[in-house]
Amino acid sequence: MDTFIFLTLEKRAMTKVVLYSILFLSIFQFDKSTEISYQLKNEKLVYHLKMKNGKQLTVCIDKDDKYIVYRYGSKNKIELEYPKEKDLSSFQKFEYSGWSRGGGIKNSAMKLKYLAFTNNGIKYVIYDTYFSEVNKLEAGIKVMESENKVTDLKGLKKSAKGNLSDLKDKVKEGDELYD
């Protein structure tokens, strides 16, 4: 009788292990399936950021430097792709501005990187910034409908891939710092 109880308990424990393993693996697989990319096969990724609202942005350049493109949206839908025309003129539709100062906290070190464009009268500013004084890393998109109406879509900084400063010599140079 004791052997029977022991085998039954052992079978239940093993069943739990198998069920938990299946559950864990399915969650892991789900996470992988939500990892999406708006990068086409003929493009190289310049910058990618997952947003706190569950959406994402990508900035890509054609591998032969024929165009630059920004894409933003959810897992199932690109909500904004800019510009529509994917040709050499696209590089003139974006503006990179940035600034960097080293020296740590004593010198108020910072790194500011911005990529901006205007679509239908609305200015979009992708930002990736660091301020040493407050040890603050931030990334996201500022949507500027007017001087008084700015929406800040926060990104998950740890998810950032690539570097906006790689665009410094590829798009127009800007001088505006948005922080």
KOLSE-14656 format. One record per residue: residue number from 0; z, y, x of N, C-alpha, C in turn. Coordinates in Angstrom, 3 decimals. Example, Ala and Ser with C-alpha at 12.3 -4.5 7.8 and 13.67 -1.06 7.14 Angstrom:
BEGIN
   k      n_w      n_v      n_u     ca_w     ca_v     ca_u      c_w      c_v      c_u
   0    7.800   -5.690   13.190    7.800   -4.500   12.300    7.800   -3.300   13.200
   1    7.080   -2.250   12.850    7.140   -1.060   13.670    7.870    0.030   12.900
END
This chain:
BEGIN
   k      n_w      n_v      n_u     ca_w     ca_v     ca_u      c_w      c_v      c_u
   0    0.000   -1.193    0.814    0.000    0.000    0.000    0.000    1.265    0.864
   1    0.815    1.298    1.919    0.857    2.455    2.809   -0.494    2.691    3.470
   2   -1.176    1.631    3.850   -2.494    1.749    4.470   -3.473    2.352    3.484
   3   -3.408    1.946    2.222   -4.291    2.470    1.193   -4.080    3.978    1.016
   4   -2.834    4.428    0.966   -2.513    5.857    0.805   -3.005    6.626    2.025
   5   -2.767    6.090    3.205   -3.209    6.735    4.435   -4.730    6.897    4.448
   6   -5.472    5.857    4.089   -6.940    5.912    4.081   -7.437    6.901    3.028
   7   -6.769    6.960    1.892   -7.156    7.894    0.846   -6.942    9.333    1.323
   8   -5.795    9.612    1.933   -5.519   10.949    2.460   -6.498   11.313    3.568
   9   -6.791   10.349    4.417   -7.731   10.586    5.509   -9.126   10.902    4.953
  10   -9.514   10.197    3.904  -10.821   10.415    3.280  -10.876   11.819    2.662
  11   -9.785   12.232    2.014   -9.728   13.570    1.425   -9.819   14.645    2.509
  12   -9.097   14.454    3.603   -9.131   15.414    4.701  -10.538   15.504    5.280
  13  -11.171   14.366    5.447  -12.527   14.342    5.987  -13.494   15.022    5.030
  14  -13.310   14.811    3.729  -14.159   15.453    2.728  -14.001   16.966    2.803
  15  -12.760   17.447    2.962  -12.521   18.887    3.091  -13.215   19.440    4.328
  16  -13.127   18.742    5.443  -13.767   19.188    6.679  -15.275   19.301    6.473
  17  -15.858   18.302    5.848  -17.306   18.312    5.598  -17.669   19.464    4.667
  18  -16.901   19.651    3.588  -17.192   20.733    2.653  -17.055   22.104    3.303
  19  -15.984   22.296    4.078  -15.810   23.571    4.772  -16.917   23.798    5.788
  20  -17.340   22.750    6.450  -18.430   22.872    7.422  -19.724   23.290    6.735
  21  -20.025   22.681    5.615  -21.231   23.033    4.864  -21.148   24.478    4.390
  22  -19.990   24.868    3.877  -19.797   26.233    3.408  -19.972   27.220    4.558
  23  -19.356   26.948    5.692  -19.457   27.824    6.854  -20.899   27.944    7.317
  24  -21.592   26.827    7.414  -22.983   26.845    7.877  -23.889   27.568    6.895
  25  -23.632   27.413    5.598  -24.469   28.110    4.623  -24.243   29.615    4.694
  26  -23.015   30.048    4.927  -22.738   31.477    5.089  -23.428   31.985    6.340
  27  -23.345   31.220    7.418  -23.997   31.606    8.668  -25.501   31.714    8.455
  28  -26.079   30.774    7.745  -27.508   30.812    7.470  -27.847   32.013    6.591
  29  -27.004   32.330    5.620  -27.253   33.486    4.763  -27.267   34.757    5.592
  30  -26.292   34.891    6.519  -26.275   36.052    7.392  -27.583   36.180    8.145
  31  -28.081   35.076    8.669  -29.331   35.097    9.419  -30.490   35.533    8.529
  32  -30.489   35.082    7.282  -31.611   35.407    6.402  -31.599   36.874    5.993
  33  -30.444   37.537    6.059  -30.414   38.945    5.716  -30.839   39.805    6.907
  34  -30.958   39.211    8.065  -31.451   39.923    9.248  -32.956   40.086    9.086
  35  -33.372   41.281    8.721  -34.789   41.513    8.491  -35.303   42.537    9.483
  36  -36.581   42.541    9.655  -37.174   43.497   10.569  -38.403   44.089    9.918
  37  -38.538   45.369   10.052  -39.716   46.055    9.564  -40.722   46.236   10.691
  38  -40.546   45.507   11.761  -41.430   45.587   12.918  -42.601   44.621   12.746
  39  -43.811   45.127   12.878  -44.999   44.289   12.785  -45.290   43.641   14.141
  40  -46.111   42.629   14.138  -46.415   41.887   15.371  -47.079   42.746   16.429
  41  -47.836   43.753   16.014  -48.523   44.610   16.982  -47.672   45.810   17.411
  42  -46.379   45.808   17.081  -45.501   46.938   17.380  -44.352   46.546   18.308
  43  -43.885   47.538   19.039  -42.661   47.358   19.831  -41.567   48.220   19.196
  44  -40.383   47.673   19.177  -39.241   48.348   18.560  -38.727   49.435   19.486
  45  -38.583   50.629   18.964  -37.975   51.723   19.703  -36.504   51.842   19.301
  46  -36.230   51.759   17.994  -34.864   51.933   17.516  -34.704   51.212   16.178
  47  -33.571   50.544   16.025  -33.243   49.840   14.788  -31.762   50.086   14.501
  48  -31.449   50.326   13.232  -30.063   50.579   12.843  -29.820   50.043   11.443
  49  -28.757   49.268   11.303  -28.296   48.853    9.980  -27.404   49.963    9.445
  50  -27.533   50.222    8.156  -26.786   51.298    7.535  -25.557   50.749    6.807
  51  -24.565   51.607    6.624  -23.363   51.207    5.895  -23.669   50.891    4.435
  52  -24.753   51.432    3.902  -25.120   51.175    2.512  -25.920   49.879    2.360
  53  -26.039   49.092    3.451  -26.729   47.811    3.397  -28.210   47.892    3.694
  54  -28.714   49.089    3.880  -30.138   49.248    4.182  -30.327   49.295    5.694
  55  -31.534   49.571    6.130  -31.804   49.639    7.560  -32.939   50.608    7.847
  56  -33.016   51.021    9.102  -34.139   51.838    9.536  -34.701   51.237   10.811
  57  -35.994   51.423   10.994  -36.631   51.059   12.257  -37.609   52.163   12.627
  58  -37.732   52.360   13.922  -38.768   53.220   14.480  -39.531   52.335   15.453
  59  -40.830   52.223   15.239  -41.668   51.361   16.063  -42.874   52.134   16.579
  60  -43.405   51.660   17.688  -44.647   52.198   18.252  -45.607   51.030   18.414
  61  -46.859   51.287   18.086  -47.890   50.293   18.315  -47.889   49.917   19.806
  62  -48.079   48.646   20.121  -48.028   48.177   21.510  -49.057   48.854   22.410
  63  -50.128   49.369   21.804  -51.150   50.096   22.567  -50.994   51.608   22.426
  64  -49.810   52.041   21.972  -49.500   53.464   21.787  -50.495   54.182   20.883
  65  -50.929   53.511   19.822  -51.875   54.119   18.876  -51.161   54.914   17.791
  66  -49.887   54.590   17.512  -49.145   55.296   16.469  -47.653   55.033   16.609
  67  -46.885   55.863   15.929  -45.436   55.692   15.774  -45.167   55.658   14.273
  68  -44.168   54.874   13.868  -43.860   54.767   12.441  -42.354   54.592   12.229
  69  -41.864   55.196   11.156  -40.477   55.081   10.709  -40.488   54.299    9.406
  70  -39.582   53.328    9.294  -39.446   52.569    8.045  -37.969   52.492    7.673
  71  -37.696   52.628    6.371  -36.324   52.582    5.862  -36.330   51.836    4.541
  72  -35.329   50.989    4.342  -35.228   50.334    3.052  -34.214   49.217    3.020
  73  -34.336   48.436    1.962  -33.427   47.324    1.723  -34.061   46.029    2.214
  74  -33.344   44.950    1.999  -33.823   43.634    2.434  -35.179   43.304    1.816
  75  -35.367   43.668    0.572  -36.569   43.272   -0.161  -37.651   44.335   -0.249
  76  -37.367   45.568    0.175  -38.347   46.623   -0.053  -38.237   47.753    0.966
  77  -39.373   48.124    1.535  -39.445   49.333    2.357  -39.517   50.505    1.381
  78  -38.519   51.379    1.452  -38.452   52.497    0.514  -39.173   53.731    1.032
  79  -39.226   53.882    2.351  -39.949   55.006    2.943  -40.582   54.541    4.237
  80  -41.892   54.724    4.317  -42.622   54.499    5.556  -43.322   55.802    5.876
  81  -43.086   56.302    7.093  -43.657   57.585    7.490  -44.188   57.477    8.907
  82  -45.363   58.050    9.148  -46.329   58.604    8.217  -47.207   57.517    7.613
  83  -47.949   57.897    6.602  -48.849   56.931    5.966  -50.020   56.603    6.893
  84  -50.526   57.636    7.588  -51.641   57.446    8.508  -51.100   56.943    9.844
  85  -51.492   55.765   10.199  -51.034   55.199   11.474  -52.143   55.388   12.501
  86  -52.091   56.560   13.153  -53.063   56.888   14.181  -52.385   57.784   15.211
  87  -53.153   58.269   16.182  -52.578   59.075   17.260  -51.907   60.352   16.754
  88  -52.367   60.888   15.623  -51.764   62.113   15.093  -50.299   61.912   14.689
  89  -49.894   60.673   14.482  -48.516   60.403   14.058  -47.490   60.878   15.087
  90  -47.848   60.864   16.369  -46.904   61.288   17.409  -46.538   62.768   17.274
  91  -47.445   63.570   16.717  -47.183   64.994   16.541  -46.359   65.289   15.294
  92  -46.093   64.274   14.507  -45.331   64.461   13.264  -43.836   64.222   13.457
  93  -43.458   63.791   14.647  -42.050   63.548   14.981  -41.634   64.508   16.080
  94  -40.336   64.781   16.127  -39.784   65.674   17.133  -38.508   65.056   17.691
  95  -38.460   64.935   19.015  -37.253   64.412   19.677  -36.503   65.579   20.295
  96  -35.201   65.607   20.091  -34.338   66.554   20.797  -33.085   65.815   21.227
  97  -32.565   66.234   22.338  -31.364   65.581   22.847  -30.693   66.410   23.911
  98  -29.497   66.022   24.209  -28.734   66.723   25.221  -27.662   65.781   25.738
  99  -27.367   65.888   27.016  -26.358   65.012   27.614  -25.534   65.800   28.608
 100  -24.227   65.534   28.585  -23.319   66.145   29.572  -22.315   65.081   29.973
 101  -22.226   64.811   31.242  -21.279   63.825   31.759  -19.942   64.469   32.075
 102  -19.096   63.739   32.752  -17.831   64.288   33.213  -16.618   63.844   32.433
 103  -16.792   62.934   31.518  -15.655   62.394   30.788  -15.001   63.392   29.861
 104  -13.797   63.060   29.452  -13.059   63.874   28.482  -12.781   65.276   29.030
 105  -12.453   65.366   30.320  -12.124   66.671   30.913  -13.283   67.657   30.795
 106  -14.497   67.133   30.790  -15.670   67.998   30.715  -16.336   67.944   29.338
 107  -15.662   67.379   28.361  -16.219   67.219   27.008  -17.583   66.538   27.042
 108  -17.645   65.405   27.727  -18.910   64.683   27.855  -19.459   64.323   26.481
 109  -20.786   64.327   26.391  -21.445   63.968   25.137  -22.877   63.548   25.403
 110  -23.384   62.741   24.477  -24.794   62.360   24.463  -25.280   62.555   23.044
 111  -26.299   63.371   22.895  -26.840   63.685   21.584  -28.320   63.325   21.592
 112  -28.738   62.477   20.647  -30.142   62.074   20.545  -30.567   62.172   19.087
 113  -31.702   62.851   18.853  -32.188   63.076   17.500  -33.700   62.855   17.426
 114  -34.138   62.240   16.366  -35.552   62.123   16.054  -35.726   62.672   14.652
 115  -36.563   63.703   14.507  -36.708   64.381   13.217  -38.160   64.371   12.756
 116  -38.320   64.383   11.435  -39.632   64.546   10.818  -39.428   65.115    9.420
 117  -40.489   65.707    8.891  -40.443   66.275    7.547  -41.468   65.576    6.684
 118  -41.011   65.110    5.523  -41.866   64.402    4.578  -41.657   65.005    3.193
 119  -42.716   65.523    2.598  -42.649   66.130    1.260  -41.566   67.208    1.170
 120  -41.440   68.025    2.196  -40.488   69.131    2.202  -39.059   68.743    2.530
 121  -38.810   67.488    2.755  -37.457   67.020    3.099  -37.437   66.637    4.576
 122  -36.449   67.152    5.285  -36.317   66.849    6.711  -35.386   65.657    6.886
 123  -35.823   64.697    7.682  -35.041   63.506    8.013  -34.702   63.569    9.490
 124  -33.418   63.399    9.804  -32.981   63.428   11.194  -32.227   62.134   11.490
 125  -32.810   61.320   12.334  -32.130   60.107   12.807  -31.282   60.557   13.986
 126  -30.003   60.220   13.964  -29.130   60.664   15.055  -28.378   59.489   15.660
 127  -28.096   59.649   16.939  -27.308   58.677   17.704  -26.503   59.518   18.683
 128  -25.202   59.669   18.427  -24.402   60.628   19.197  -23.111   60.011   19.729
 129  -22.613   60.642   20.793  -21.324   60.264   21.387  -20.614   61.532   21.836
 130  -19.332   61.659   21.464  -18.486   62.767   21.879  -17.233   62.192   22.531
 131  -17.049   62.459   23.831  -15.930   61.844   24.565  -14.572   62.389   24.143
 132  -14.485   63.675   23.801  -13.190   64.276   23.452  -12.491   63.543   22.326
 133  -13.261   63.092   21.371  -12.686   62.384   20.229  -13.080   60.906   20.240
 134  -13.722   60.483   21.323  -14.188   59.110   21.492  -14.924   58.630   20.231
 135  -15.925   59.417   19.844  -16.629   59.159   18.597  -18.098   58.822   18.864
 136  -18.490   57.617   18.449  -19.879   57.170   18.471  -20.366   57.157   17.034
 137  -21.505   57.779   16.773  -22.047   57.780   15.416  -23.559   57.639   15.450
 138  -24.073   57.055   14.400  -25.519   56.942   14.219  -25.795   56.951   12.731
 139  -26.970   57.425   12.374  -27.336   57.454   10.969  -28.547   58.319   10.731
 140  -28.672   58.770    9.493  -29.795   59.613    9.083  -29.237   60.778    8.270
 141  -29.623   61.980    8.634  -29.303   63.148    7.815  -30.556   63.478    7.011
 142  -30.383   63.544    5.709  -31.475   63.896    4.802  -31.206   65.324    4.352
 143  -32.070   66.246    4.798  -31.846   67.676    4.585  -32.850   68.213    3.561
 144  -32.397   68.278    2.311  -33.265   68.782    1.243  -33.328   70.304    1.258
 145  -32.234   70.922    1.674  -32.160   72.371    1.844  -31.015   72.637    2.811
 146  -30.820   73.904    3.133  -29.731   74.245    4.050  -28.370   73.851    3.485
 147  -28.251   73.911    2.167  -26.981   73.616    1.509  -26.865   72.185    1.005
 148  -27.956   71.437    1.018  -27.912   70.067    0.500  -28.338   69.085    1.588
 149  -27.332   68.541    2.276  -27.551   67.581    3.357  -26.780   66.312    3.019
 150  -27.487   65.186    3.009  -26.856   63.894    2.783  -26.812   63.164    4.107
 151  -25.632   62.679    4.480  -25.460   61.960    5.743  -25.315   60.473    5.448
 152  -26.352   59.723    5.748  -26.326   58.272    5.569  -25.818   57.654    6.863
 153  -24.608   57.161    6.840  -23.964   56.622    8.046  -24.509   55.244    8.396
 154  -24.719   55.043    9.682  -25.160   53.753   10.182  -24.012   52.983   10.813
 155  -24.250   51.720   11.055  -23.289   50.873   11.762  -23.659   50.936   13.238
 156  -22.997   51.791   13.976  -23.360   52.083   15.369  -23.474   50.821   16.216
 157  -22.602   49.860   15.975  -22.633   48.628   16.776  -23.895   47.812   16.533
 158  -24.604   48.084   15.443  -25.822   47.341   15.135  -27.061   47.957   15.786
 159  -26.911   49.147   16.362  -28.066   49.856   16.917  -28.731   49.059   18.037
 160  -30.057   49.029   17.979  -30.864   48.397   19.022  -31.898   49.415   19.461
 161  -32.157   49.463   20.738  -33.132   50.397   21.261  -32.497   51.728   21.598
 162  -33.354   52.711   21.920  -32.856   53.997   22.378  -33.813   55.100   21.935
 163  -33.312   56.062   21.171  -34.144   57.164   20.717  -34.713   57.978   21.878
 164  -33.980   58.045   22.991  -34.461   58.846   24.123  -35.738   58.269   24.736
 165  -36.101   57.037   24.406  -37.374   56.477   24.879  -38.561   57.245   24.303
 166  -38.314   58.067   23.291  -39.378   58.844   22.658  -39.555   60.222   23.271
 167  -38.711   60.560   24.217  -38.684   61.908   24.787  -40.066   62.398   25.228
 168  -40.818   61.581   25.887  -42.130   62.012   26.381  -43.290   61.518   25.519
 169  -42.990   60.952   24.358  -44.048   60.419   23.494  -44.312   61.277   22.258
 170  -43.286   61.992   21.793  -43.436   62.843   20.618  -43.165   64.293   21.009
 171  -43.341   65.207   20.059  -43.083   66.626   20.342  -41.635   66.814   20.791
 172  -41.451   67.777   21.663  -40.108   68.106   22.129  -39.495   69.140   21.194
 173  -38.297   68.865   20.743  -37.584   69.801   19.887  -36.408   70.398   20.638
 174  -35.840   71.437   20.090  -34.687   72.039   20.743  -33.468   72.128   19.830
 175  -33.611   71.661   18.600  -32.502   71.754   17.655  -31.547   70.581   17.831
 176  -30.262   70.904   17.892  -29.196   69.891   17.930  -28.515   69.950   16.561
 177  -28.340   68.841   15.947  -27.949   68.794   14.534  -26.456   68.566   14.317
 178  -25.654   68.610   15.356  -24.199   68.449   15.195  -23.485   69.725   15.527
END
